[in-house]
Amino acid sequence: PAVVLGHVNTQAGPAVFHRLHELRPGDPILVVRTDASLVMFTVDDVEQVGKDEFPTEKVYGSTPGATLRLITCGGVFNQRTGSYTDNIIVYASKVS
């Protein structure tokens, strides 16, 4: 899988993955490569998991085809630690 990590927000406001949690299975994701070619993925699943329960093998493990993982922070913002309690993970597969 290709894995892309992005912030949900910054001190200045919403960041690149601010609305990542809104994706649903079946939604399209269009990736523009550096050579300007396009690759289409379809969302298979979206999950919110505690950072201490991160599904490493599910995210980074081998897949039978081209897949995409989009990851950002989610859950509750902990003022004491300065971070969110969870991750939002989007799993997507390349469209043939």
N, C-alpha and C positions, 0 to 999 in steps of 0.2 A: 504493500500500500504506500501511496504518497501521503504524507502527513503534513498538514498546515496548521500552525498554531497562531492565534491572533488574540489581541486584547479585546475585551468586552467594553471597556471604557478606560479613560485616563482622567487625570485631575482636570483636564480641559473639557471633558464631556465624552459622548459616545465614541467608540473606536470601531475598527473594521468589522468585528464580529458581534456588534451590539445586538443584532436581530437574529443571530444564529439559532437561538432557541425556538424561533418561529417556523423553521423548516419542518416538513412532514414527509413521511414515506411517499414516494412517487414524485416529489418535487424535482425539477431539473436543476443541475449546477453546471454552468458553462465555464470552462477554464480556457483562458487565452494564454498560449505558450509564447515564449520570447520570440519565436519565428513568426508570430501572428496566426499560427494555425489554431484551430479550436478543437476541444475535446469535451464531449457531453457525458455527464454522469447523472445518475438518478439516485435520490436518497432512498436508502434501504431502511434505516433506523436512526432514531435520535434518542439519546439517553442522557440523563443527569446522574452522575455518580459522585460520591464523596471522594475527595482527593486521597484519602487513606485507603480507598477501595478501587483505585484506578485499574482498569482491565488491560494491563500491559500486553498480554498475548493477543487479546481480541483486537487491539489497536495496531500493534506492530507486527503481529505474526503473519506468516505466509498466507496468501490467498490464491485461489485458482486463476484469477484474472486480474486485470487492472482495477484497483480500488482507490478510494480517496477517503481520508479521515480529516475532518475539520474539528478543531478543539479550541475552546475558550473557557473562561471562568464562569461559574454560575453559583446558584444557591445564595446564601446570606453572606454579606460582607462583614468580616470580623474586624472591628476597629482596633482591637488590641494587637492582632497579628498583621494587619494591613493587607489581608488577602481574603478571597472568597473561600467558602467551605467546600464547594463542589466544582466539577468540570462538566461542561456540556460537550458531548461528543456526537458528531454526525458521521454516519457510515454511508458511503455511496459506492456504486459500481458503475464502471464505464459502460456506456450504451454502445452496442455493436454498430 
